Amino acid sequence: MSKSIYVGNLPWSATEPEVQELFEKYGEVLSVKLINDRETGRARGFGFVEMEDEGAEEAIKNLNEKDFNGRTLRVNEAKPRAPRQSHF
């Protein structure tokens, strides 16, 4: 099984390979997706990492509130996305 991990407060300069390298210390990383603004294409400062379960638990425990390139990370299990509401 795998877990999706929310990673917040990332530096704007963070890249997917850098984040993958950070998380690989705790287990196999299946995917990394940093979120960019649709309009500007600029980084939004958060993303998601998918890992095997046991590595994910270790990563969350060890990386939450740790410094990464001058920013204090927020790392926790991602919550399912709420359905979007229609404005009609």
C-alpha positions in Angstrom: 0.0 0.0 0.0 1.1 3.6 -0.5 0.3 6.8 1.2 -0.1 10.4 -0.1 1.8 12.9 2.0 1.1 16.7 2.0 4.3 18.8 2.1 3.7 22.5 2.8 5.7 25.6 3.3 8.2 24.6 0.6 10.7 27.2 -0.6 9.5 28.7 -3.9 12.8 27.4 -5.5 12.2 23.7 -4.5 12.2 21.2 -7.3 10.6 17.8 -7.5 14.0 16.0 -7.6 15.1 17.9 -4.4 12.0 16.9 -2.6 12.3 13.3 -3.8 15.9 13.1 -2.5 14.7 14.5 0.9 12.0 11.8 1.2 14.1 8.9 -0.2 16.0 8.8 3.1 12.9 7.2 4.7 11.8 4.8 2.0 10.7 4.3 -1.6 9.2 7.4 -3.3 6.6 6.5 -5.8 5.9 10.1 -7.1 6.4 13.8 -6.3 4.1 16.5 -7.5 4.7 20.2 -6.7 1.7 22.5 -7.3 2.0 25.5 -9.5 -0.4 28.4 -9.9 -2.6 27.9 -13.0 -2.4 31.5 -14.1 1.3 32.3 -13.5 2.9 28.9 -13.5 4.8 29.9 -10.4 5.3 27.5 -7.5 2.6 27.7 -4.8 4.9 26.4 -2.0 3.3 23.0 -1.5 3.0 19.6 -3.0 2.4 15.9 -2.6 4.7 12.9 -2.2 3.5 9.3 -2.6 5.4 6.7 -0.7 5.1 3.1 0.5 3.2 3.0 3.9 6.1 2.3 6.3 8.4 4.9 4.7 5.6 7.4 4.7 5.1 7.2 8.4 8.9 7.6 9.1 9.1 10.6 6.7 6.1 12.3 8.3 7.5 11.8 11.8 11.0 13.0 10.8 10.4 15.8 8.4 7.4 17.7 9.9 8.6 21.0 11.3 12.2 20.5 10.0 14.1 23.1 8.1 14.5 22.7 4.3 16.4 25.4 2.5 15.4 28.0 5.1 11.7 27.1 5.5 10.0 25.0 8.2 8.2 22.2 6.5 4.7 21.1 7.3 4.4 17.4 6.5 1.4 15.2 7.2 -0.8 12.5 5.6 -2.8 14.1 2.7 -6.5 14.3 3.2 -8.8 13.3 0.4 -9.7 16.3 -1.8 -13.2 17.7 -1.1 -15.5 17.6 -4.1 -15.8 21.0 -5.8 -19.1 22.8 -5.4 -20.9 23.9 -8.5 -21.7 27.6 -8.7 -24.8 27.2 -10.8 
